[in-house]
Amino acid sequence: MPRQAAAPVAPFFLSRWSGRAFSGEPLPDGALASLLEAARWAPSSGNNQPWRFVYALSGTAAFKAFHDLLAPGNKPWCKKAGALLVVASRTTRDDGSPAGTHAFDTGAAWMSLALQAHLFGLVAHGMGGFDYEKAAQVIGLPSDHAIHCMVAVGRPGRREDLPEPYRGREEPNDRRAVGAFAFEGRFAG
Ligand SMILES: Cc1cc2nc3c(=O)[nH]c(=O)nc-3n(C[C@H](O)[C@H](O)[C@H](O)COP(=O)(O)O)c2cc1C
């Protein structure tokens, strides 16, 4: 059943979804630069811009090292991604004080990247299933930084080429109703 909006929204909010079928081709020239550019313009508290993206392009030693970080359920379909990214943020401001909204701001930046990927006809799939400690070593995470997620980005492939159980799940999912997460004045009892 196609996604249905309960109130008018721009169509790309519904048509974006986290596919797992990648074609195995490299990213189009300049695509990664544009995705990072989209992330660059995300809003952040005090314009602190705490997000950090560490990327690895397919076919490189770094891609293999990033792929090795992934949980078993993410490894098979990520093999054919054009790039793998680790999304992190700096947890302090320039004056050394805590950046209380670093995670929130970085979430906004990742969503900008994901939406731009979708608008280019690419797939961007966020992942929490990976070894965070090893990732910190692999990317050389500085001490006042935190890792949030990884992202697989690539050209879309054919659903039929995905192995099971991924093939059967390769379709957009649904959402709870707005009433489950938005409340006037106070949480509903
Ligand atoms: C932070 C984060 C972590 C996620 N972790 C994984 C993951 O490890 N493996 C996976 O297959 N999908 C993962 N997902 C994808 C979610 O399952 C997906 O976004 C959610 O089901 C909503 O579906 P949609 O993105 O297709 O709209 C993750 C998404 C986010 C934002």
The ligand as an ORCA input file, in Angstrom:
! r2SCAN-3c Opt
* xyz 0 1
  C      19.810      6.263     13.197
  C      19.233      5.166     12.322
  C      19.686      3.875     12.475
  C      19.207      2.860     11.626
  N      19.761      1.603     11.695
  C      19.497      0.706     10.723
  C      20.257     -0.478     10.619
  O      21.205     -0.730     11.372
  N      19.918     -1.346      9.618
  C      18.913     -1.103      8.743
  O      18.684     -1.925      7.864
  N      18.183      0.034      8.800
  C      18.454      0.954      9.766
  N      17.776      2.150      9.807
  C      16.681      2.416      8.868
  C      15.334      2.484      9.610
  O      14.907      1.167      9.904
  C      14.323      3.235      8.731
  O      14.739      4.573      8.590
  C      12.923      3.207      9.347
  O      12.391      1.894      9.338
  C      11.974      4.108      8.575
  O      11.919      3.691      7.236
  P      12.271      4.638      6.010
  O      13.599      5.299      6.286
  O      12.310      3.699      4.827
  O      11.179      5.655      5.893
  C      18.208      3.150     10.656
  C      17.735      4.469     10.538
  C      18.233      5.467     11.358
  C      17.739      6.880     11.165
*
